[in-house]
Amino acid sequence: MKRYHMIVSGRVQGVGFRYFCVMNAQQLGLSGSVRNMENGMVEIFVQGDEATIDQFIAIIKAGNMFIKVEDYTLKALPIDPSEKKFQYNY
């Protein structure tokens, strides 16, 4: 079990990126949250099996016809045992 903090930049606001993250994370059984930042980037906390997190990252990097991830940072964090689902944060 791993937990990461991600900051994602690119065309990630106003294109359904948060919904895309929630939908894919829930399908993969990951927990965490996603929120828009004032600087145009998106912040993601994601927790789960490392291989599944790698799969999630690959999916969001690939994006879709509207989403274009240009860069991201990834920082390991301690596990949050109280976190049970993946959701939007505002």
TIFI-555733 format. One line per field, with one value per atom (N, C-alpha, C): residue number from 1; atom name; x, y, z. Coordinates in pm, 1 decimal. Example, Ala and Ser with C-alpha at 12.3 -4.5 7.8 and 13.67 -1.06 7.14 Angstrom:
<sebas>
i 1/1/1/2/2/2 $
at N/CA/C/N/CA/C $
x 1319.0/1230.0/1320.0/1285.0/1367.0/1290.0 $
y -569.0/-450.0/-330.0/-225.0/-106.0/3.0 $
z 780.0/780.0/780.0/708.0/714.0/787.0 $
</sebas>
This chain:
<sebas>
i 1/1/1/2/2/2/3/3/3/4/4/4/5/5/5/6/6/6/7/7/7/8/8/8/9/9/9/10/10/10/11/11/11/12/12/12/13/13/13/14/14/14/15/15/15/16/16/16/17/17/17/18/18/18/19/19/19/20/20/20/21/21/21/22/22/22/23/23/23/24/24/24/25/25/25/26/26/26/27/27/27/28/28/28/29/29/29/30/30/30/31/31/31/32/32/32/33/33/33/34/34/34/35/35/35/36/36/36/37/37/37/38/38/38/39/39/39/40/40/40/41/41/41/42/42/42/43/43/43/44/44/44/45/45/45/46/46/46/47/47/47/48/48/48/49/49/49/50/50/50/51/51/51/52/52/52/53/53/53/54/54/54/55/55/55/56/56/56/57/57/57/58/58/58/59/59/59/60/60/60/61/61/61/62/62/62/63/63/63/64/64/64/65/65/65/66/66/66/67/67/67/68/68/68/69/69/69/70/70/70/71/71/71/72/72/72/73/73/73/74/74/74/75/75/75/76/76/76/77/77/77/78/78/78/79/79/79/80/80/80/81/81/81/82/82/82/83/83/83/84/84/84/85/85/85/86/86/86/87/87/87/88/88/88/89/89/89/90/90/90 $
at N/CA/C/N/CA/C/N/CA/C/N/CA/C/N/CA/C/N/CA/C/N/CA/C/N/CA/C/N/CA/C/N/CA/C/N/CA/C/N/CA/C/N/CA/C/N/CA/C/N/CA/C/N/CA/C/N/CA/C/N/CA/C/N/CA/C/N/CA/C/N/CA/C/N/CA/C/N/CA/C/N/CA/C/N/CA/C/N/CA/C/N/CA/C/N/CA/C/N/CA/C/N/CA/C/N/CA/C/N/CA/C/N/CA/C/N/CA/C/N/CA/C/N/CA/C/N/CA/C/N/CA/C/N/CA/C/N/CA/C/N/CA/C/N/CA/C/N/CA/C/N/CA/C/N/CA/C/N/CA/C/N/CA/C/N/CA/C/N/CA/C/N/CA/C/N/CA/C/N/CA/C/N/CA/C/N/CA/C/N/CA/C/N/CA/C/N/CA/C/N/CA/C/N/CA/C/N/CA/C/N/CA/C/N/CA/C/N/CA/C/N/CA/C/N/CA/C/N/CA/C/N/CA/C/N/CA/C/N/CA/C/N/CA/C/N/CA/C/N/CA/C/N/CA/C/N/CA/C/N/CA/C/N/CA/C/N/CA/C/N/CA/C/N/CA/C/N/CA/C/N/CA/C/N/CA/C/N/CA/C/N/CA/C/N/CA/C/N/CA/C/N/CA/C/N/CA/C/N/CA/C/N/CA/C $
x 85.7/0.0/89.6/57.4/132.4/33.9/85.7/7.7/98.5/43.9/121.7/43.7/120.2/67.8/119.2/27.7/64.2/18.4/99.4/60.7/72.3/-37.5/-43.4/-61.9/15.6/2.3/-25.4/-75.2/-110.8/-252.1/-320.7/-461.3/-545.4/-558.7/-621.0/-735.0/-768.2/-883.6/-980.3/-1108.9/-1211.6/-1230.6/-1173.6/-1182.0/-1232.2/-1283.1/-1333.6/-1226.2/-1110.3/-999.6/-1030.2/-1091.4/-1122.5/-1219.6/-1321.9/-1416.6/-1343.2/-1255.6/-1175.3/-1093.4/-1033.4/-954.5/-1042.5/-1154.9/-1244.9/-1295.9/-1341.9/-1397.4/-1293.9/-1172.8/-1069.6/-1018.8/-1002.1/-956.4/-1058.9/-1187.0/-1291.0/-1295.7/-1281.3/-1280.3/-1162.3/-1051.0/-931.6/-930.0/-1027.0/-1033.9/-936.9/-896.8/-804.8/-882.7/-817.5/-877.5/-794.9/-853.7/-783.2/-876.8/-819.7/-899.0/-829.7/-908.5/-857.3/-921.5/-843.1/-897.9/-820.0/-892.1/-827.4/-751.9/-639.0/-561.3/-579.9/-559.6/-578.4/-479.7/-365.5/-262.9/-283.4/-398.0/-428.1/-385.5/-318.1/-277.5/-383.7/-365.9/-458.0/-377.5/-432.5/-369.3/-443.7/-367.5/-425.0/-355.3/-435.2/-384.9/-438.5/-351.2/-395.3/-329.8/-410.5/-364.2/-413.5/-324.9/-361.4/-238.1/-257.8/-149.5/-61.0/70.1/161.6/142.2/120.3/99.2/-28.4/-131.6/-258.0/-241.7/-166.2/-138.0/-61.2/35.4/109.7/14.9/-82.7/-182.1/-266.0/-307.9/-384.7/-305.1/-178.5/-93.6/-81.5/-64.3/-54.2/-182.9/-297.8/-426.8/-441.1/-411.0/-430.6/-326.5/-205.0/-104.9/-149.4/-213.6/-261.2/-375.7/-457.9/-567.6/-670.3/-731.2/-827.1/-816.2/-916.2/-905.7/-906.2/-948.7/-953.6/-840.2/-806.6/-706.9/-567.5/-473.7/-333.3/-245.1/-195.6/-102.8/35.4/93.0/226.0/334.6/304.3/404.5/333.5/402.5/349.3/463.7/437.9/532.2/465.3/545.8/495.9/578.2/509.4/577.5/510.1/589.2/535.4/492.4/381.5/326.2/295.4/277.1/233.0/89.9/59.5/-74.0/-176.1/-295.3/-407.1/-510.2/-510.7/-601.4/-749.3/-781.1/-921.4/-980.0/-894.5/-940.2/-995.0/-1119.8/-1186.4/-1229.2/-1243.2/-1290.1/-1214.5/-1233.6/-1172.4/-1281.0/-1252.8/-1356.3/-1299.0/-1391.5/-1355.0/-1330.6/-1234.5/-1217.2/-1227.7/-1286.9/-1305.0/-1234.2 $
y -118.3/0.0/123.6/215.9/341.4/458.7/576.8/701.0/806.6/879.6/982.4/1113.2/1220.9/1355.3/1392.4/1428.1/1465.6/1607.8/1678.7/1806.6/1789.1/1812.8/1788.9/1922.0/1942.7/2065.2/2029.8/2127.4/2110.3/2161.5/2102.0/2137.3/2044.4/2083.9/1998.0/2066.2/2188.0/2254.9/2295.2/2278.5/2313.3/2210.3/2091.1/1986.7/1853.5/1852.7/1730.2/1642.9/1700.3/1621.5/1564.4/1642.0/1590.9/1472.7/1485.4/1374.6/1252.9/1273.8/1167.5/1095.9/1172.5/1114.2/1032.1/1090.0/1020.9/892.2/899.5/782.6/669.6/702.5/600.2/547.7/634.3/590.1/497.2/530.9/445.8/309.6/309.5/182.8/94.5/158.8/83.9/50.6/101.8/73.4/153.9/270.8/357.7/454.8/507.3/611.7/738.6/851.3/978.6/1090.9/1194.5/1311.3/1387.1/1475.3/1559.1/1696.9/1802.5/1937.2/2029.1/2129.9/2233.8/2327.8/2376.1/2475.9/2610.4/2717.3/2851.4/2883.5/2814.9/2844.0/2767.9/2697.6/2625.9/2479.8/2438.4/2298.9/2221.8/2091.3/2005.8/1926.8/1918.1/1844.3/1712.6/1604.1/1470.8/1402.7/1343.3/1250.0/1114.0/1014.9/882.3/776.5/677.0/572.4/436.5/337.0/201.6/119.2/9.2/-78.1/-4.1/-18.7/57.7/29.7/-96.3/-129.3/-63.7/-57.3/4.5/155.8/215.1/359.3/389.0/304.1/321.5/316.2/227.5/217.1/345.0/397.0/522.0/637.5/647.7/755.2/744.3/623.7/604.6/648.0/617.8/655.9/807.8/874.9/1020.3/1091.4/1035.4/1093.5/1084.0/973.6/955.7/1051.1/1082.0/1176.5/1129.9/1225.8/1198.4/1312.5/1328.9/1432.1/1574.8/1592.3/1725.9/1747.1/1643.6/1651.1/1633.5/1718.4/1703.6/1729.8/1623.3/1635.0/1662.4/1776.2/1812.2/1771.3/1776.2/1742.8/1709.2/1638.5/1611.5/1584.9/1610.0/1575.2/1471.0/1389.2/1279.8/1274.8/1278.1/1273.8/1168.4/1077.4/972.7/1033.4/983.5/1028.3/907.1/928.9/818.5/776.1/650.1/596.1/664.0/690.0/743.8/632.0/563.7/449.2/488.0/615.3/658.1/682.6/690.6/720.2/593.9/600.9/481.8/494.9/616.9/633.7/747.4/759.7/868.1/970.9/1098.1/1201.0/1335.0/1425.2/1564.4/1639.2/1730.0/1826.9/1965.3/2056.4/2193.2/2293.1 $
z 0.0/0.0/0.0/-88.8/-101.8/-105.6/-75.9/-86.4/-147.3/-244.9/-313.0/-321.7/-325.3/-351.9/-490.1/-580.3/-716.8/-745.9/-820.3/-878.4/-1029.5/-1100.0/-1244.2/-1316.8/-1422.4/-1501.9/-1647.0/-1718.9/-1859.4/-1881.7/-1978.0/-2001.4/-1913.5/-1784.5/-1684.2/-1608.1/-1645.9/-1585.0/-1695.4/-1667.2/-1764.4/-1874.4/-1854.7/-1956.9/-1900.6/-1777.7/-1715.9/-1653.6/-1626.3/-1572.5/-1434.6/-1346.9/-1212.2/-1221.6/-1302.7/-1322.7/-1378.1/-1474.3/-1534.7/-1427.9/-1336.9/-1227.9/-1133.7/-1091.3/-998.6/-1061.4/-1184.9/-1253.1/-1261.1/-1303.8/-1319.4/-1186.0/-1087.6/-955.7/-891.5/-902.7/-845.8/-916.4/-1047.7/-1121.9/-1081.5/-1045.1/-1005.0/-855.7/-780.7/-637.6/-553.7/-603.3/-529.8/-441.4/-339.4/-257.4/-272.5/-231.5/-240.2/-275.8/-335.6/-372.4/-484.2/-547.5/-655.2/-641.5/-666.8/-661.6/-754.7/-808.4/-887.4/-795.6/-842.9/-769.9/-839.9/-767.4/-823.4/-935.0/-938.0/-1039.0/-1170.2/-1184.3/-1307.2/-1306.4/-1199.9/-1187.6/-1109.0/-1099.5/-1025.4/-922.7/-801.3/-692.4/-672.2/-662.0/-643.7/-526.5/-439.4/-339.3/-380.5/-391.5/-435.2/-346.9/-310.7/-220.4/-268.8/-262.0/-301.7/-330.5/-397.7/-439.3/-539.8/-526.2/-611.0/-760.2/-796.5/-938.4/-990.9/-907.2/-947.6/-959.3/-868.6/-878.5/-1006.8/-1040.9/-1166.3/-1286.4/-1280.7/-1387.9/-1394.8/-1279.3/-1272.0/-1332.6/-1295.7/-1348.1/-1500.4/-1550.8/-1696.2/-1765.7/-1706.6/-1765.5/-1769.3/-1656.9/-1656.8/-1742.2/-1751.9/-1841.7/-1986.6/-2021.4/-2159.4/-2189.5/-2086.1/-2102.4/-2203.2/-2270.3/-2376.9/-2477.7/-2561.8/-2666.5/-2610.5/-2484.8/-2423.5/-2323.2/-2249.9/-2142.6/-2200.3/-2154.9/-2195.5/-2074.3/-2014.2/-1902.2/-1959.3/-1921.0/-1969.4/-1871.5/-1741.6/-1640.4/-1510.4/-1422.8/-1289.7/-1193.6/-1066.5/-960.3/-873.5/-811.8/-729.7/-602.0/-488.1/-358.3/-271.3/-215.1/-127.7/5.3/57.5/185.0/272.2/402.2/488.1/452.2/472.0/445.9/537.4/483.7/561.4/578.1/693.6/710.8/712.8/735.2/740.1/601.2/500.5/365.1/299.0/253.0/198.8/53.2/1.2/-135.9/-202.9/-334.3/-411.1/-439.6/-410.7/-420.4/-465.6/-496.8/-528.7/-398.1/-398.6/-289.7/-351.1/-279.4/-330.1/-243.2 $
</sebas>
